[in-house]
């Protein structure tokens, strides 16, 4: 039965049309070197049937980098269908009714390491997984079975330039931190220096995350902060940088601290804080991240 199920899934991979519209929207068109590049991903079901979509974190982009002299293909669309069994849990999937859309956010720097070279990065295709719901009795789950390329129209293009003005000074500190591979024993003074001198810099959230992630670790006698101090620091980062491309990493780390000595997935303090951030910062990366990671905060209100 398992072999037959996998064969059917494998057949669908090549035969099923994907009726999904994809838009990829950058926060801006020009970034400084090393600045995190985040994009809003909008998926719309333009078919007449329900579609099940996998988490956007699993989306794969085809990225080109080019200057006046050359154009290089940095990534290729990875066809993941031979490893179908790993999708059978269907975890984190979204079901889209006809005409419905979902909005997600993806940090391209985190996933692909782009943005360090000056020039232009271009994305015109995405490899994504969606399907009509398929119930597999053997596994008692509904899974997406289709993998396919979707053109992004218009294609996304972002330009990377050298930092100017005060950002040049901020970048020099950030570059030292990165060259030290974010080693907390070396970079903590630099992190605090950048946060104090250049709090509005796009590099500030990155070094803030570096400091926040390493000042309190579980069962570590060398922690620089107590758990309450670490939580306060993380909350301040979220309040200050709700639209930073790396805010999702800060939010997830903060939630892990909330969960210490807490029996529920989301603590009372975390529930209150995240709800307040989402309410006070509409249409930001923080709101999108919170709605994606903690849908129960909003389902309760809607009576779902």
C-alpha positions as CSV (number, residue, x, y, z in Angstrom):
1,X,0.0,0.0,0.0
2,X,2.8,2.4,0.9
3,X,4.5,1.8,-2.5
4,X,1.3,2.3,-4.4
5,X,0.7,5.6,-2.5
6,X,4.1,6.9,-3.3
7,X,3.7,6.0,-7.0
8,X,0.5,7.9,-7.1
9,X,2.1,10.9,-5.5
10,X,5.1,10.7,-7.9
11,X,2.6,10.6,-10.9
12,X,0.8,13.7,-9.6
13,X,4.1,15.5,-9.5
14,X,4.4,15.5,-13.2
15,X,0.7,15.7,-14.2
16,X,-1.1,18.2,-12.1
17,X,-1.3,21.8,-13.2
18,X,-0.6,24.5,-10.5
19,X,-3.0,27.4,-10.5
20,X,-1.2,29.6,-8.0
21,X,-0.4,33.2,-8.5
22,X,2.9,34.3,-6.9
23,X,4.0,37.9,-6.1
24,X,7.3,38.7,-4.5
25,X,7.6,42.2,-3.1
26,X,10.9,43.6,-1.6
27,X,10.8,46.2,1.2
28,X,12.8,48.5,-1.1
29,X,14.8,48.3,-4.3
30,X,18.3,49.4,-3.1
31,X,20.1,47.8,-0.1
32,X,23.5,48.4,1.5
33,X,26.1,45.6,1.6
34,X,25.4,43.1,4.4
35,X,21.9,44.5,5.0
36,X,19.4,41.7,5.3
37,X,17.1,41.4,2.3
38,X,13.5,40.5,3.1
39,X,10.6,39.9,0.7
40,X,6.9,39.6,1.1
41,X,5.5,36.5,-0.6
42,X,1.8,36.6,-1.7
43,X,0.2,33.4,-2.8
44,X,-3.2,33.5,-4.4
45,X,-5.4,30.5,-5.4
46,X,-6.6,31.4,-8.9
47,X,-8.2,27.9,-9.5
48,X,-11.8,26.9,-8.9
49,X,-10.8,24.4,-6.1
50,X,-9.2,24.4,-2.7
51,X,-5.4,24.2,-2.7
52,X,-3.1,23.0,0.0
53,X,0.2,24.9,0.2
54,X,3.4,24.0,2.1
55,X,5.2,26.4,4.4
56,X,6.8,29.3,2.5
57,X,10.1,28.4,4.3
58,X,10.3,25.5,2.0
59,X,10.0,27.6,-1.2
60,X,13.0,27.5,-3.5
61,X,14.0,30.5,-5.6
62,X,16.0,30.7,-8.8
63,X,18.4,33.6,-8.1
64,X,20.8,35.4,-10.5
65,X,23.5,37.9,-9.6
66,X,24.8,40.2,-12.2
67,X,27.0,43.3,-12.6
68,X,27.8,45.3,-15.8
69,X,30.4,42.6,-16.7
70,X,28.8,39.3,-15.8
71,X,25.6,37.4,-14.9
72,X,25.8,34.3,-12.6
73,X,23.1,31.8,-11.6
74,X,23.5,31.5,-7.8
75,X,20.8,28.9,-7.2
76,X,18.7,26.5,-9.2
77,X,15.2,25.2,-8.6
78,X,15.5,22.0,-6.6
79,X,13.1,19.3,-7.4
80,X,12.4,17.6,-4.1
81,X,9.8,15.1,-5.3
82,X,11.9,11.9,-5.0
83,X,11.8,12.4,-1.2
84,X,8.0,12.4,-1.1
85,X,7.8,10.6,2.3
86,X,9.1,13.6,4.2
87,X,6.1,15.6,3.1
88,X,3.5,13.1,4.4
89,X,3.0,14.8,7.8
90,X,1.6,17.9,6.1
91,X,2.9,20.0,9.0
92,X,2.4,23.8,8.7
93,X,0.3,23.6,5.4
94,X,-2.2,26.3,4.5
95,X,-5.5,25.5,2.7
96,X,-6.5,28.2,0.3
97,X,-10.1,28.4,-1.0
98,X,-10.6,29.8,-4.6
99,X,-9.7,33.4,-4.7
100,X,-8.0,33.4,-1.2
101,X,-4.5,34.7,-0.6
102,X,-1.9,34.2,2.1
103,X,1.0,36.6,2.9
104,X,4.3,35.3,4.2
105,X,7.7,36.7,4.7
106,X,11.1,35.3,3.7
107,X,14.6,36.5,4.6
108,X,16.6,35.9,1.5
109,X,19.9,36.7,3.2
110,X,19.2,34.0,5.8
111,X,18.3,31.3,3.3
112,X,20.7,32.2,0.5
113,X,23.4,34.4,1.9
114,X,22.9,37.1,-0.7
115,X,23.6,40.8,-0.3
116,X,27.3,40.9,0.4
117,X,28.4,41.8,-3.1
118,X,27.5,45.0,-4.9
119,X,25.4,44.5,-8.0
120,X,21.9,43.3,-8.7
121,X,20.1,40.1,-7.5
122,X,17.3,38.9,-9.6
123,X,14.5,36.4,-9.0
124,X,12.1,35.3,-11.7
125,X,11.0,31.8,-10.7
126,X,10.0,30.0,-7.6
127,X,9.7,26.2,-7.0
128,X,6.7,25.7,-4.8
129,X,4.4,22.8,-3.6
130,X,0.7,23.0,-3.7
131,X,-2.2,20.7,-4.6
132,X,-5.8,19.9,-4.3
133,X,-6.2,18.2,-0.9
134,X,-5.4,14.5,-1.1
135,X,-6.4,12.4,1.9
136,X,-4.1,9.4,2.5
137,X,-6.0,6.8,4.6
138,X,-2.8,5.0,5.5
139,X,-1.4,8.1,7.1
140,X,-4.7,9.8,8.0
141,X,-3.4,13.1,6.7
142,X,-4.0,15.6,3.9
143,X,-0.8,16.4,1.9
144,X,0.3,18.6,-1.0
145,X,1.6,16.4,-3.8
146,X,2.6,18.8,-6.6
147,X,5.9,20.5,-7.2
148,X,6.3,23.0,-9.9
149,X,7.9,26.1,-11.2
150,X,5.9,29.3,-11.1
151,X,7.0,32.5,-12.9
152,X,7.2,35.6,-10.8
153,X,5.7,38.5,-12.8
154,X,7.1,41.1,-12.6
155,X,10.4,39.6,-11.7
156,X,12.1,40.8,-8.5
157,X,15.3,42.7,-8.7
158,X,17.2,44.4,-5.8
159,X,20.4,46.4,-6.1
160,X,23.2,46.2,-3.5
161,X,25.5,49.3,-3.1
162,X,28.3,50.2,-0.7
163,X,27.2,51.9,2.5
164,X,27.3,55.7,2.5
165,X,27.3,58.4,5.2
166,X,27.0,57.1,8.8
167,X,26.0,53.7,7.6
168,X,29.6,53.3,6.4
169,X,30.8,53.5,10.0
170,X,28.1,51.1,11.2
171,X,29.0,48.7,8.5
172,X,32.7,48.7,9.5
173,X,31.6,47.6,13.0
174,X,29.2,45.0,11.6
175,X,31.9,43.7,9.3
176,X,34.3,43.1,12.3
177,X,31.5,41.2,14.0
178,X,30.9,39.1,11.0
179,X,34.6,38.4,10.4
180,X,34.8,37.2,14.0
181,X,32.0,34.8,13.1
182,X,29.7,36.3,15.7
183,X,31.8,34.7,18.5
184,X,30.1,36.1,21.6
185,X,33.5,36.2,23.5
186,X,34.8,38.6,21.0
187,X,31.9,40.6,19.5
188,X,29.7,41.5,22.5
189,X,31.4,45.0,23.0
190,X,31.1,45.7,19.3
191,X,27.4,44.7,19.3
192,X,26.6,47.1,22.2
193,X,28.7,49.8,20.5
194,X,26.8,49.6,17.3
195,X,23.4,49.5,19.0
196,X,24.3,52.6,21.0
197,X,25.9,54.6,18.3
198,X,23.7,53.6,15.3
199,X,20.3,52.4,16.7
200,X,18.5,53.3,13.4
201,X,21.0,51.4,11.2
202,X,19.7,48.3,9.3
203,X,22.7,46.5,10.8
204,X,21.5,47.1,14.4
205,X,18.8,44.4,14.4
206,X,21.4,41.8,13.2
207,X,23.9,42.6,16.0
208,X,21.0,42.9,18.4
209,X,20.0,39.3,17.6
210,X,23.6,38.2,18.0
211,X,23.8,39.6,21.5
212,X,20.3,38.5,22.4
213,X,20.8,34.9,21.2
214,X,24.0,34.4,23.3
215,X,23.4,36.4,26.5
216,X,21.1,33.7,27.9
217,X,21.3,30.0,27.1
218,X,19.7,27.1,28.8
219,X,21.8,25.5,31.6
220,X,24.7,27.8,31.0
221,X,26.6,29.1,34.0
222,X,28.2,31.9,31.9
223,X,25.0,33.7,31.0
224,X,25.5,37.5,31.0
225,X,21.8,38.2,31.7
226,X,19.1,36.6,33.8
227,X,16.2,35.2,31.9
228,X,14.0,38.2,32.7
229,X,16.7,40.6,31.5
230,X,17.1,38.6,28.3
231,X,13.4,38.7,27.7
232,X,13.3,42.4,28.3
233,X,16.1,42.9,25.8
234,X,14.4,40.7,23.2
235,X,11.1,42.6,23.7
236,X,12.8,45.9,23.2
237,X,14.4,44.6,19.9
238,X,10.9,43.6,18.6
239,X,9.4,47.0,19.6
240,X,12.3,48.9,18.0
241,X,12.6,46.9,14.8
242,X,9.2,45.5,13.8
243,X,9.9,45.7,10.1
244,X,13.4,44.3,10.1
245,X,13.8,41.2,7.8
246,X,15.3,39.3,10.7
247,X,12.5,40.0,13.2
248,X,11.2,36.5,12.9
249,X,14.4,35.0,14.3
250,X,14.2,37.4,17.3
251,X,10.5,36.5,17.9
252,X,11.3,32.8,17.8
253,X,14.2,33.1,20.2
254,X,12.0,35.3,22.5
255,X,9.3,32.6,22.5
256,X,11.8,30.0,23.5
257,X,12.6,32.1,26.5
258,X,8.9,32.5,27.3
259,X,8.5,28.8,27.2
260,X,11.1,28.1,30.0
261,X,9.3,26.7,33.0
262,X,6.0,27.1,31.2
263,X,3.8,24.1,30.5
264,X,1.8,25.7,27.7
265,X,3.2,26.4,24.1
266,X,2.7,30.1,24.5
267,X,3.0,31.7,27.9
268,X,0.7,34.4,29.3
269,X,3.4,37.0,29.0
270,X,4.3,35.9,25.4
271,X,0.6,35.8,24.4
272,X,0.0,39.4,25.6
273,X,3.3,40.8,24.2
274,X,2.9,39.2,20.7
275,X,-0.8,40.3,20.5
276,X,0.1,43.9,21.4
277,X,3.0,44.0,18.8
278,X,0.7,42.6,16.0
279,X,-2.1,45.1,16.9
280,X,0.3,48.1,17.1
281,X,2.3,47.3,14.0
282,X,-0.1,46.4,11.2
283,X,1.4,45.3,7.8
284,X,4.9,44.8,9.3
285,X,7.2,41.8,9.2
286,X,6.5,41.3,12.9
287,X,2.7,41.1,12.4
288,X,3.1,38.7,9.5
289,X,5.5,36.5,11.5
290,X,3.3,36.5,14.6
291,X,0.2,35.6,12.6
292,X,2.1,32.8,10.9
293,X,3.8,31.4,14.0
294,X,1.0,31.9,16.5
295,X,-2.3,31.7,14.6
296,X,-4.1,30.6,17.9
297,X,-3.8,34.2,19.1
298,X,-6.2,35.3,16.3
299,X,-8.3,32.2,16.0
300,X,-9.5,32.6,19.5
301,X,-10.8,36.1,18.7
302,X,-12.6,34.9,15.6
303,X,-14.2,32.0,17.5
304,X,-12.5,29.3,15.5
